[in-house]
Amino acid sequence: MSIKEILNLFKDRVNLQIIFISTIMLFVEYFGWQGPFFKYFAKTIKGSSNNELSFYAQLYTTLSFSLFFIFLPTILIKFLFKYYLILNGLKRPTLKDSKPYLYIGLAMSLVLAAVCSTPGFYQFYPLYKPQTFSDWLAFECIYAFQFLAVEYFFRGPLLFRLQDRLKDHAIFIMTIPYALLHIHKPFPEAVGSIIAGIILGKLALKSKSIWWGVALHIYIALLADFLGLFYSGKLTTLFN
């Protein structure tokens, strides 16, 4: 293959978008998680306990996800691909579209009630162990915004533009990096992300909106944290 043929591959916007997604995922892996925070920044914060550092690590993760999953993709979409965001997954949600998300939320509530009772889960969640109710509230607000960033990147405008050319294959393409995003999570959650990625991708394309998916993702994450505190016996201490 000649250099000219290789360069011609970059003229296709779908190819450029897939390269962009791959690049963003590498940046997130090396610079965007709690791990990179502890590697590069934790030692500079003096006098903080490991639990306090976990809070700062989540703040760092949410800020980095906002950069990599919202800000940079929006710049790409707006100035390189030049299409309207509102037409690609950011439409106002309607009650009519909420029904499948409500069913999924109910099913996941039952699954989490069982799964989170195992030590492997309630020792993992929540990532930060709050000492007071205000600590818990502050952490969950920061944590919740992370899932807005995730839904925007994996079920938002980038998915809709891929779908224009690749139809439903776009859902499965976006499910690959979405599953890899969960590689640091407990194995059952990581495997479940494949199913979740397919279902949420299909629902987003059908409703042309990510917002019910955002609400569902936040609900499941906060419920897992709540149940983790409950099963570990630490929930009552927050109200004392």
C-alpha positions as a printed NumPy array, in Angstrom:
array([[  0.   ,   0.   ,   0.   ],
       [  1.398,   3.4  ,  -1.017],
       [  1.573,   6.491,   1.18 ],
       [ -1.052,   8.119,  -1.031],
       [ -3.448,   5.216,  -0.457],
       [ -2.892,   5.459,   3.299],
       [ -3.531,   9.203,   3.266],
       [ -6.711,   8.664,   1.272],
       [ -8.077,   6.591,   4.162],
       [ -8.028,   9.726,   6.302],
       [-10.282,  11.577,   3.876],
       [-13.247,   9.463,   4.919],
       [-14.992,  11.048,   7.91 ],
       [-16.057,   7.688,   9.346],
       [-12.42 ,   6.581,   9.422],
       [-11.432,   9.872,  11.066],
       [-14.152,   9.456,  13.661],
       [-13.087,   5.911,  14.541],
       [ -9.461,   7.057,  14.866],
       [-10.628,   9.91 ,  17.099],
       [-12.591,   7.509,  19.327],
       [ -9.579,   5.195,  19.59 ],
       [ -7.285,   8.093,  20.471],
       [ -9.662,   9.431,  23.111],
       [ -9.891,   5.991,  24.725],
       [ -6.096,   5.805,  24.979],
       [ -5.945,   9.236,  26.608],
       [ -8.667,   8.228,  29.072],
       [ -6.852,   5.015,  29.95 ],
       [ -3.484,   6.68 ,  30.528],
       [ -4.592,  10.03 ,  31.955],
       [ -8.281,   9.988,  32.809],
       [ -8.925,   7.546,  35.623],
       [ -8.359,   7.382,  39.362],
       [ -5.198,   5.364,  38.651],
       [ -3.435,   8.183,  36.78 ],
       [ -4.535,  10.598,  39.516],
       [ -2.806,   8.508,  42.183],
       [  0.207,   8.045,  39.916],
       [  0.73 ,  11.686,  38.957],
       [ -1.013,  13.92 ,  41.497],
       [ -1.818,  12.209,  44.807],
       [  1.686,  12.697,  46.228],
       [  1.385,  16.462,  45.773],
       [ -1.647,  16.653,  48.115],
       [ -0.219,  16.762,  51.606],
       [ -1.985,  15.621,  54.759],
       [ -4.831,  13.744,  53.07 ],
       [ -5.945,  10.259,  54.036],
       [ -6.396,   7.544,  51.429],
       [-10.158,   8.017,  51.647],
       [ -9.878,  11.761,  51.058],
       [ -7.635,  11.066,  48.098],
       [-10.378,   8.792,  46.725],
       [-12.714,  11.801,  46.745],
       [-10.168,  13.911,  44.872],
       [ -9.562,  11.02 ,  42.485],
       [-13.266,  10.963,  41.587],
       [-13.259,  14.723,  41.069],
       [-10.258,  14.318,  38.775],
       [-11.98 ,  11.486,  36.882],
       [-15.157,  13.509,  36.35 ],
       [-13.19 ,  16.526,  35.114],
       [-11.088,  14.406,  32.759],
       [-14.175,  12.621,  31.414],
       [-15.766,  16.02 ,  30.804],
       [-12.7  ,  17.012,  28.786],
       [-12.246,  13.803,  26.814],
       [-15.872,  12.726,  26.409],
       [-17.688,  16.063,  26.065],
       [-15.443,  19.037,  25.298],
       [-13.06 ,  17.514,  22.732],
       [-15.773,  15.579,  20.827],
       [-17.882,  18.74 ,  20.674],
       [-14.96 ,  20.673,  19.205],
       [-14.487,  17.929,  16.609],
       [-18.179,  17.824,  15.752],
       [-18.632,  21.568,  15.591],
       [-15.555,  22.652,  13.677],
       [-14.409,  19.62 ,  11.66 ],
       [-17.565,  17.655,  10.908],
       [-19.796,  20.745,  11.117],
       [-23.14 ,  19.232,  12.044],
       [-25.785,  20.252,  14.54 ],
       [-25.53 ,  18.659,  17.973],
       [-29.224,  19.028,  18.761],
       [-30.12 ,  16.754,  15.835],
       [-27.805,  13.995,  17.012],
       [-28.922,  12.618,  20.346],
       [-29.578,  15.816,  22.282],
       [-33.277,  16.158,  21.535],
       [-35.544,  16.911,  24.498],
       [-36.721,  13.624,  26.073],
       [-40.391,  12.667,  25.972],
       [-42.446,  10.581,  28.385],
       [-43.331,   8.237,  25.527],
       [-39.689,   7.228,  25.218],
       [-39.223,   6.607,  28.946],
       [-41.034,   3.247,  29.191],
       [-38.166,   0.887,  28.174],
       [-35.782,   2.764,  30.473],
       [-38.212,   2.355,  33.379],
       [-38.403,  -1.391,  32.744],
       [-34.601,  -1.629,  32.607],
       [-34.314,   0.425,  35.794],
       [-36.722,  -1.894,  37.6  ],
       [-34.919,  -5.011,  36.392],
       [-31.539,  -3.602,  37.362],
       [-32.838,  -2.65 ,  40.802],
       [-33.665,  -6.295,  41.455],
       [-30.322,  -7.479,  40.08 ],
       [-28.352,  -4.961,  42.144],
       [-30.289,  -5.813,  45.3  ],
       [-28.935,  -9.349,  44.964],
       [-25.479,  -8.715,  43.5  ],
       [-24.509,  -5.857,  45.804],
       [-25.035,  -8.093,  48.838],
       [-21.836,  -9.963,  47.97 ],
       [-18.553,  -8.77 ,  49.554],
       [-16.938,  -8.373,  46.14 ],
       [-19.368,  -5.566,  45.346],
       [-20.032,  -3.792,  48.628],
       [-16.314,  -3.666,  49.352],
       [-15.783,  -2.039,  45.945],
       [-18.72 ,   0.409,  45.976],
       [-18.858,   3.222,  46.753],
       [-15.377,   4.126,  45.587],
       [-15.272,   6.814,  48.282],
       [-16.321,   5.91 ,  51.821],
       [-18.226,   8.966,  53.144],
       [-18.115,   9.881,  56.809],
       [-21.13 ,  12.241,  56.808],
       [-24.259,  12.703,  54.743],
       [-22.898,  15.936,  53.228],
       [-19.728,  14.096,  52.169],
       [-21.845,  11.443,  50.501],
       [-24.027,  14.019,  48.724],
       [-21.015,  15.961,  47.43 ],
       [-19.359,  12.805,  46.136],
       [-22.496,  11.504,  44.395],
       [-23.097,  14.841,  42.63 ],
       [-19.563,  14.748,  41.238],
       [-19.893,  11.037,  40.426],
       [-23.209,  11.534,  38.607],
       [-21.771,  14.024,  36.135],
       [-19.3  ,  11.372,  35.02 ],
       [-22.172,   9.382,  33.529],
       [-23.459,  12.344,  31.565],
       [-20.032,  12.466,  29.932],
       [-20.072,   8.716,  29.256],
       [-23.537,   8.767,  27.654],
       [-22.665,  11.829,  25.562],
       [-19.606,  10.117,  24.116],
       [-20.917,   6.594,  23.559],
       [-24.594,   7.216,  22.786],
       [-24.533,  10.815,  21.59 ],
       [-23.57 ,  12.661,  18.404],
       [-20.65 ,  10.401,  17.477],
       [-22.907,   7.335,  17.465],
       [-25.53 ,   9.135,  15.393],
       [-22.984,  10.152,  12.749],
       [-21.623,   6.615,  12.54 ],
       [-25.164,   5.314,  12.217],
       [-25.741,   7.503,   9.148],
       [-23.158,   5.47 ,   7.249],
       [-22.998,   2.154,   9.056],
       [-26.625,   1.707,  10.212],
       [-26.987,  -0.521,  13.301],
       [-23.38 ,  -1.692,  12.957],
       [-22.514,   1.636,  14.597],
       [-24.016,   0.414,  17.885],
       [-21.679,  -2.577,  17.995],
       [-18.651,  -0.488,  17.025],
       [-19.321,   1.896,  19.933],
       [-19.924,  -1.037,  22.283],
       [-16.29 ,  -2.159,  21.898],
       [-14.694,   0.939,  23.504],
       [-17.602,   1.162,  25.953],
       [-16.888,  -2.363,  27.214],
       [-13.168,  -1.605,  27.455],
       [-13.996,   1.441,  29.584],
       [-15.194,  -1.068,  32.218],
       [-12.01 ,  -3.132,  32.22 ],
       [-11.153,  -1.932,  35.75 ],
       [-14.581,  -2.824,  37.133],
       [-15.701,  -6.134,  38.702],
       [-15.952,  -8.815,  35.998],
       [-19.781,  -9.219,  36.06 ],
       [-20.195,  -5.461,  35.59 ],
       [-17.654,  -5.444,  32.758],
       [-19.471,  -8.25 ,  30.93 ],
       [-22.825,  -6.549,  31.538],
       [-21.524,  -3.387,  29.877],
       [-21.582,  -5.186,  26.514],
       [-25.311,  -5.881,  26.817],
       [-25.937,  -2.408,  28.228],
       [-24.   ,  -0.754,  25.407],
       [-26.074,  -2.505,  22.745],
       [-29.432,  -1.835,  24.411],
       [-28.732,   1.8  ,  25.322],
       [-27.291,   2.48 ,  21.887],
       [-30.391,   1.117,  20.165],
       [-32.723,   3.046,  22.47 ],
       [-30.805,   6.302,  21.955],
       [-30.993,   5.983,  18.183],
       [-34.686,   5.128,  18.327],
       [-35.641,   8.063,  20.563],
       [-32.96 ,  10.385,  19.12 ],
       [-32.114,  11.392,  22.672],
       [-29.495,  10.395,  25.251],
       [-31.261,  11.948,  28.252],
       [-33.257,   8.954,  29.519],
       [-30.06 ,   6.928,  29.18 ],
       [-28.229,   9.53 ,  31.272],
       [-30.932,   9.337,  33.948],
       [-30.86 ,   5.519,  33.952],
       [-27.072,   5.363,  34.14 ],
       [-26.979,   7.789,  37.065],
       [-29.785,   5.932,  38.848],
       [-28.009,   2.574,  38.579],
       [-24.664,   4.028,  39.716],
       [-26.153,   5.814,  42.73 ],
       [-28.244,   2.776,  43.661],
       [-25.116,   0.591,  43.598],
       [-23.409,   3.051,  45.959],
       [-26.451,   3.171,  48.241],
       [-26.679,  -0.611,  48.402],
       [-22.929,  -0.88 ,  48.943],
       [-23.235,   1.335,  52.026],
       [-26.347,  -0.505,  53.163],
       [-24.905,  -4.019,  52.925],
       [-21.599,  -2.966,  54.473],
       [-23.461,  -1.517,  57.467],
       [-22.082,   1.992,  56.921],
       [-25.287,   3.7  ,  55.798],
       [-26.647,   4.4  ,  59.292],
       [-23.429,   6.114,  60.356],
       [-24.054,   8.884,  57.803],
       [-27.105,  10.093,  59.719],
       [-25.606,  10.005,  63.226]])
